[in-house]
Amino acid sequence: MSLLPPLIAILLALLSRSVFLALAIAIIVGEFIIADFHPLDALILFAERLGGLLSELWVLKTLAFAVMVGSVMTLIERSGGIGALVYELSIKRSLVSNKRQALIPSFIAGIVIFIESSITSLVAGAIGKPFCDRYGISRAKLAFVCDSTSAPVCSIIAINGWGALLLGLIGGQIAAGLIAGESAAWLIQSIAYNFYAYVALIVTFIVIWYEIDIGPMRHSLSQNETIAIEENRRNLGLFLWPILWMIGGVVGFMLLTGEGNLLKGSGSSSIFYSLALTLLLMWIHYRVQGAMNTLEFFHAALRGAKELTPIALILLFAFAIGGVSSDMEVGRYLAGFIGDYLPSAYLAGAIFILAAIIAFATGTSWGTFSIMLPIAVPLAVGLNAPVALAMGAVISGGVFGDHCSPISDTTIISSMASGCDVGEHVRTQLPYALISALITFALFIVAGVVLT
């Protein structure tokens, strides 16, 4: 019963190609089960859950972020900033001159921007769209690059909210007396065994460089839009300054909300404040540069916000299905499959698979970390298996499962940033993610055997 809502959401999203409808039905089914199969009580629970989410400040900020992203992207395009970027890299400097090179700027952006996965996807998508359209690359492939760099990089270079969460969870295991030492030292060791993140980045680069299209990606179509590169072609600041304001704003507000500690900052608040500040600065900058007058600015901003309002609703329902899964203890039920008699050499491989299933079913890597780390560490200690390897398996499994899940916020945001349908992104990305996962699983088995 506990598996039914997430399974319904995932299957319907893949079959119907409507993530919103799939999530809505799955949530109602979950509430129906929670309400002991009373229809009226289920509808009341459904309304209360959505109302409760909308009363949470972090949820409202995240939804506002999704809408404001649309405004920022539309403004950059309408001002001529996208054309300026294409001119600078394609014509003036000849850094992007063919199909192979078109996705490299997005890949680089995905690696160097590691403060927050949403901002990583956003910037990588903004940079990549004009080149994909210019050289006939599908938006689905761009979404794959955005998704395959954002979470993996954030989980490797954990000077962000990811690191803060993992440090806290590891600290809980130290406080419980299960392991000894410093949380930071354990985190560094576990990141060294975060095999999926490393493999995914390598596979993504190979796919870009050798132009590899497999499975549904072969049939995904490019937008074939023509980007105007003459107008404002010398004013690269119309594109560059908003991106720098967003990135710098996130770092600054993370430090501010964390009282000087980047790891303790609020990710949702920082992104919200950063985008609000970026829009204000864009209005001033575009007026001064003569790129847009006030009426044009607000018209474009409202149009961009309107285009991404459905994405904000999908995010709201994704949070709701996560709450249903939590109430029905999906993760703990799945974790019960690991027994005390599992051979220690294969523990890391089993943890990787289980964490992936939980993340795929619940759509959250952070939730998976919270469920699985307190389970994986005692198991590793009890079976005399490498604890850091078990931690790395939890991180890898969480990132992989979240990477593939159609109900994951990172999946939705990567689709949004690339201008790709969520269902198409999930279908086209899955074969590549599975290849990375198979390699990762083999690495965990080998490492488990060698280290044990």
Summary of the structure (lengths in Angstrom):
residues: 452
radius of gyration: 22.0
end to end distance: 36.9
largest distance: 70.1
contacts: 1738
relative contact order: 0.16
helix: 78%
strand: 0%
